[in-house]
Amino acid sequence: MPGVLRNPRLWLFGVCLLPLVRLIAFGINGALGANPIEFITRSTGTWTLVGLMVTLAVTPLRQLTGYAPLIRYRRMLGLFAFFYASLHFTTYIWLDQFFDPAAIVRDIIKRPFITVGFIAFVLLIPLAATSTHAMIRRLGRRWKPLHRMVYVIALLGVIHYLWLVKKDMSEPLIYGAVLLLLLLVRLPWGVAILKMAGPRQASART
């Protein structure tokens, strides 16, 4: 049991479940506000974006810190982003549209932020479906190009949030700035800077 408690993967799994636990606790205690559907939709959407950003941050953090085991948790983080995206989408089609296909199609066509969000969710599905070791082996060299689509998905997620907000755009712009930074550090000069910074930090710790 002590060995299990020292397992970082187990702790990370628990931390990733906290937003869901919070939502359930709020629901039980009637603390979802005057518009519970909007609260759930915003919360699951927010944690989808957070999950995407944290997943994209794994590789730069590994390069910066020199801590190679970080890469082991990237798949779990990505799957939790998909999990909250699924809750977000389910809330929309169930609690908002009551599983009305015609209303959903009309909404997707007429409201641009819904269109962009729907596209992002659809693009996430093949990434989640091919996240297993068996699919990685089966796809071979095709796996990496497929999963680079996460950059497009994250961008669509930010646009979805930006177009949703009507007044205070500070929060979606923060996500946009974080995404821009995460993309810039993947450029050749960004990778070079991270590689230069990493060893200095590693030597400072020793």
C-alpha positions in Angstrom: 0.0 0.0 0.0 2.7 2.6 0.8 4.3 1.9 -2.6 0.9 2.6 -4.3 0.6 5.9 -2.4 4.0 6.9 -3.7 3.0 6.3 -7.3 3.0 9.7 -9.1 0.7 8.4 -11.8 -1.9 7.6 -9.1 -1.7 11.0 -7.6 -1.9 12.7 -11.0 -5.0 10.6 -11.8 -6.6 11.8 -8.5 -5.7 15.5 -9.2 -7.2 15.2 -12.7 -10.5 14.0 -11.2 -10.8 16.9 -8.8 -12.8 19.1 -11.2 -15.3 16.4 -11.7 -15.5 15.8 -7.9 -16.0 19.5 -7.4 -18.9 19.6 -9.9 -20.6 16.6 -8.3 -20.2 18.2 -4.8 -21.6 21.5 -6.1 -24.5 19.6 -7.6 -25.3 17.7 -4.4 -25.1 20.9 -2.3 -27.1 23.0 -4.8 -24.2 25.3 -5.4 -24.2 25.3 -9.3 -25.8 28.8 -9.3 -28.9 30.2 -11.0 -28.0 28.5 -14.3 -26.6 25.0 -13.5 -26.3 24.0 -17.1 -24.2 27.0 -18.0 -22.0 26.4 -14.9 -21.4 22.7 -15.9 -20.8 23.7 -19.5 -18.3 26.4 -18.6 -16.5 24.3 -16.0 -16.0 21.3 -18.3 -15.0 23.5 -21.2 -12.4 25.3 -19.0 -10.9 22.0 -17.8 -10.8 20.8 -21.4 -8.6 23.8 -22.3 -6.5 23.4 -19.2 -6.0 19.8 -20.0 -4.9 20.6 -23.5 -2.5 23.3 -22.4 -0.9 21.1 -19.7 -0.6 18.2 -22.2 1.2 20.5 -24.6 3.5 21.8 -21.8 4.9 18.4 -21.0 7.5 18.3 -23.8 8.9 21.8 -23.1 9.0 21.2 -19.4 10.9 18.0 -20.0 13.4 19.8 -22.1 13.7 22.6 -19.6 14.0 20.5 -16.5 15.8 17.5 -18.0 13.3 15.3 -16.2 12.6 12.6 -18.8 9.9 10.7 -16.8 7.5 13.6 -17.4 6.7 12.2 -20.8 5.1 9.2 -19.1 2.2 11.3 -18.0 1.4 13.1 -21.3 -1.0 10.4 -22.5 -3.0 10.4 -19.2 -3.2 14.2 -19.4 -4.4 14.1 -23.0 -7.0 11.5 -22.2 -8.3 13.6 -19.3 -8.6 16.6 -21.7 -10.7 14.3 -24.0 -12.7 13.2 -20.9 -13.7 16.7 -20.0 -14.3 17.6 -23.6 -16.7 14.6 -23.7 -18.5 15.9 -20.6 -18.6 19.3 -22.2 -20.1 18.0 -25.4 -22.5 15.7 -23.5 -23.8 18.6 -21.4 -24.5 20.5 -24.6 -26.4 17.7 -26.5 -28.2 16.4 -23.4 -29.0 19.2 -21.0 -29.0 22.1 -23.5 -30.4 20.5 -26.7 -32.2 17.4 -25.2 -30.7 15.1 -27.9 -32.6 16.9 -30.6 -30.5 16.2 -33.8 -32.2 18.9 -35.9 -31.7 21.5 -33.2 -28.1 20.5 -32.8 -27.4 20.6 -36.5 -29.0 24.1 -36.8 -27.0 25.3 -33.8 -23.7 24.0 -35.3 -24.4 25.7 -38.6 -25.7 29.1 -37.3 -23.4 29.7 -34.3 -19.7 29.9 -35.3 -18.4 29.3 -31.8 -20.5 26.0 -31.7 -19.1 25.1 -35.1 -15.5 25.5 -34.1 -16.1 23.7 -30.8 -17.8 20.8 -32.6 -14.9 20.5 -35.1 -12.4 20.5 -32.2 -14.2 17.7 -30.4 -14.5 15.6 -33.5 -10.8 16.0 -34.2 -10.1 14.9 -30.6 -11.8 11.5 -31.1 -9.2 9.9 -33.3 -6.4 11.1 -31.0 -8.1 9.5 -28.0 -8.8 6.3 -30.0 -5.2 5.9 -31.0 -3.6 6.6 -27.7 -3.0 3.0 -26.7 0.3 1.2 -27.2 -1.3 -1.2 -29.6 -2.5 1.7 -31.9 0.9 3.4 -31.7 2.5 0.2 -32.9 -0.1 -0.3 -35.6 0.1 3.2 -37.0 3.9 3.4 -36.8 5.2 6.5 -38.4 1.7 7.8 -39.1 1.0 8.1 -35.3 3.1 11.3 -34.7 1.6 13.3 -37.6 -1.9 12.4 -36.5 -1.2 13.5 -32.9 0.3 16.8 -34.0 -3.3 17.7 -34.8 -3.6 18.5 -31.1 -2.1 21.9 -31.9 -5.0 22.7 -34.2 -7.5 21.3 -31.7 -6.0 23.6 -28.9 -6.2 26.6 -31.3 -9.8 25.8 -32.1 -10.6 25.5 -28.4 -9.2 28.9 -27.8 -11.2 30.4 -30.7 -14.3 28.6 -29.4 -13.9 30.2 -26.0 -13.0 33.6 -27.5 -16.1 33.7 -29.8 -18.3 32.5 -26.9 -17.3 35.4 -24.6 -19.1 38.7 -25.3 -17.6 41.1 -22.9 -14.6 40.3 -20.8 -12.1 38.5 -23.1 -9.2 38.5 -20.7 -9.5 34.8 -19.8 -9.6 33.4 -23.4 -6.8 35.7 -24.4 -4.7 34.3 -21.5 -5.3 30.8 -22.9 -4.4 32.2 -26.4 -1.1 33.6 -25.0 -0.2 30.4 -23.3 -0.9 28.4 -26.4 1.2 30.9 -28.5 4.1 30.4 -26.0 3.8 26.6 -26.2 3.9 26.7 -29.9 6.8 29.2 -30.1 9.0 27.0 -27.9 8.5 24.2 -30.4 10.2 26.2 -33.2 13.8 25.4 -33.7 15.1 28.4 -31.9 12.7 27.8 -29.0 13.9 24.2 -28.7 17.5 25.4 -28.7 16.8 27.9 -25.9 15.1 25.2 -23.8 18.1 22.8 -24.3 20.5 25.6 -23.3 18.4 26.5 -20.2 17.9 22.9 -19.1 21.5 21.9 -18.3 22.1 25.1 -16.4 19.2 24.5 -14.2 20.2 20.8 -13.8 23.7 21.8 -12.7 22.3 24.4 -10.3 20.4 21.7 -8.5 23.4 19.4 -8.1 
